[in-house]
Amino acid sequence: MSRQLCWFRNDLRVQDNSALIQALNAGETVGIYIATPQQWQMHDDAPIKIDFWRRNLEVLQNELAKLQVPLLFFQVKDYQEIPALIEKIIEQYSIAGVHYNIEYPLNERRRDAAVEKVCDKHKVKAVAYEDQCLLPPDLVFTKQGQPFKVFTPYARASRELLETAGSVSAYGLEPDSLSQEKPALATLDIACKLNDIDWPEEQGNWAKRWPAGEQHANRQLRHFVEHSIADYQEDRDKPALEGTSSLSPYLCSGIISVRACWEAAVSAGSNASIRTWCNELLWRDFYKYVMHHFPHVCMHQAWNDKYDNVPWRHDEQEFERWTQGETGFPLIDAAMQQLLQTGWMHNRLRMLVAMFLSKNLLIDWRWGERWFMQNLIDGDFAANNGGWQWSASTGTDAAPYFRIFNPVRQSERFDPEGEFIRQYVPILANESAKTIHDPGKLQAEYFEALVDLKFSRERALAAFKKQ
Ligand SMILES: Cc1cc2nc3c(=O)[nH]c(=O)nc-3n(C[C@H](O)[C@H](O)[C@H](O)COP(=O)(O)OP(=O)(O)OC[C@H]3O[C@@H](n4cnc5c(N)ncnc54)[C@H](O)[C@@H]3O)c2cc1C
C-alpha cells in the first residue's frame, strides 16, 4: 500500500470523516494541519474560534495517535504558500495520495485547485470529498436543472433525496477498519509543534464555556436529543432558555458531522419539533449551497444585485455603539454583550441585531457581518453571510425589506420577564418586566436610545423603495 496524506482543515474529528476514512482505506496515512495566521486575519477569523481550533487539534492529535496516525503541524503565512508546502511534503514523505474534505468558499476552492495542480505535477492523486453537508450541493436542483433560490422547495427536494436514500450515511461513508501500523517518518524540519504556531492568547473562560473534542460534542448532541429537542419548537426563540443545541461551534469546525446530528434527531422520532430542528440543519446546507452556486456572495456582494446601491450609512460612532451594546435598546444591548462575553449569540437575537443595524441604523450589513466573524466562535462564512443578507433583505429568500422587527416588541415577546436582559446588562437588574423592554420606560440611568424607531423605519423603507 502507498502512503496517503489526510489534510485536516475544518473537519477536526476522527468519526465520520470522509477524507480520513478514504485515506486509511487507500494506505498508510499521515495527517497534516496547516496553520495560516495571515489568512485567518484576512478572513476575520475570531481569536476565540482560532483558540477553539488549537484546543481541538490537541484532542485530535491524541485521537489519531490511537489509530497510529501521526498528525503533523505546519505554519505558513497564507493560502498562497500552501501549494509549495504540499509539494515539499509530498516529496519528503513519498506521498501517493492527498485526501481532503471540500470547503465551499471561493478562496478555499482556489487554494485547493492550486494544490491539485501540484499533485498532478507529481503524479499524486488528489481527492476531494463532499463531507460538510447532508447533501452535496451539486445533487439538489429544480426540475429545470437550476439551483434553488428559495429555501422551502430546496428543503423539500433535499428531504425527498434523504428519505429515498433511507439514511444520510448513504451519502457519507461508513468507517471501515480505521487502524494501521504506525508509519516510520523521517523528521521534516519544516513541521512544527502545535504550540509553536502563532495562536491567539487564550482568554477568560473560553475553554470552560466551549470544551474541546468530539466526545464532548457527541455528549452535547445526545443531551440535546434526550432532553431538549422535544421542546425545540416552543423554546428555540427564547434566549433566556437553553432551548437550542449550542452545537454550532462544533459543526462549524467539524468537531461533529452534520450526518451524526441528523441521524440522532431522526432516530428520536418525527414530531414537529424534530422536523424544525432538522430544518435548521438544512438551512446550514442551504447557505453552503448558495455559496457554491452563487460565488459572487463570497466577494462582498449582495446576492440580489437589485440592492447593490442601497445608500448605506457609514456612521462609525453609531456602529461602535452597536458593537459595544450601547444602543439604549435593552435586548439589542444584551445580545451584543452575549457575543462579547461568550463568543456566541442566540439565533433570534442574531436576526434582531442584524436587522437593527441594517434597517434602523441603515448601516452597511457588511460591517455587521465582519464584526460577527471577528467575534463568533462559530463564525462560518456561508451561514454568517446568509444570515446577514437575510436580515438586510439583500439575500436569497431574504426577509422582505418592509418587514422590520421592532426591538421593543421583540423583547416583550421573546424575553417577556426580561431575564436574558438582566443576565447580560446588570445595570438593568432592578427593572420590572414592564419597564425593562422600552428605552422610554427604563427607571435606571441608561444609554439614550440611538434612534427613533418610527423615523428610522421610514428612512429604511424609503431607501429600499428607491432600488
Ligand atoms: C445574522 C446571522 C448571522 C449568523 N451567523 C452564523 C455563523 O457565523 N455560523 C453559524 O453556524 N450560524 C450562524 N447563524 C445561524 C444561527 O444563528 C446559528 O447557527 C445558531 O444560532 C447556532 O445555535 P445552535 O447551535 O444552538 O443552533 P440550533 O438551533 O440547535 O440549530 C442546529 C444547527 O443548525 C444550524 N443552523 C441553525 N440555524 C441556522 C441558520 N439560520 N442558518 C444556517 N445554519 C443554521 C447550525 O449549524 C446549528 O448549530 C447566523 C444567523 C444570523 C441571523
The ligand as an ORCA input file, in Angstrom:
! r2SCAN-3c Opt
* xyz 0 1
  C     -27.055     37.466     11.154
  C     -26.828     35.992     11.386
  C     -25.527     35.509     11.421
  C     -25.296     34.131     11.632
  N     -24.002     33.672     11.648
  C     -23.763     32.335     11.796
  C     -22.441     31.830     11.769
  O     -21.468     32.564     11.577
  N     -22.263     30.483     11.972
  C     -23.321     29.636     12.180
  O     -23.097     28.438     12.365
  N     -24.586     30.095     12.180
  C     -24.843     31.417     12.005
  N     -26.132     31.877     12.026
  C     -27.241     30.902     12.141
  C     -27.719     30.616     13.575
  O     -27.928     31.805     14.267
  C     -26.760     29.739     14.364
  O     -26.384     28.613     13.606
  C     -27.419     29.242     15.657
  O     -27.762     30.340     16.466
  C     -26.493     28.318     16.389
  O     -27.050     27.910     17.593
  P     -27.369     26.384     17.884
  O     -26.183     25.552     17.549
  O     -27.894     26.314     19.275
  O     -28.500     26.120     16.820
  P     -29.705     25.073     16.742
  O     -30.953     25.851     16.758
  O     -29.563     23.974     17.714
  O     -29.547     24.519     15.242
  C     -28.724     23.395     14.928
  C     -27.693     23.754     13.906
  O     -28.311     24.134     12.679
  C     -27.534     25.141     12.036
  N     -28.351     26.342     11.900
  C     -29.339     26.754     12.727
  N     -29.904     27.881     12.255
  C     -29.248     28.193     11.129
  C     -29.374     29.250     10.187
  N     -30.300     30.199     10.285
  N     -28.514     29.274      9.145
  C     -27.581     28.316      8.985
  N     -27.426     27.283      9.843
  C     -28.244     27.231     10.896
  C     -26.325     25.397     12.913
  O     -25.250     24.637     12.444
  C     -26.809     24.929     14.273
  O     -25.758     24.546     15.130
  C     -26.393     33.245     11.809
  C     -27.693     33.771     11.779
  C     -27.908     35.116     11.572
  C     -29.316     35.636     11.545
*
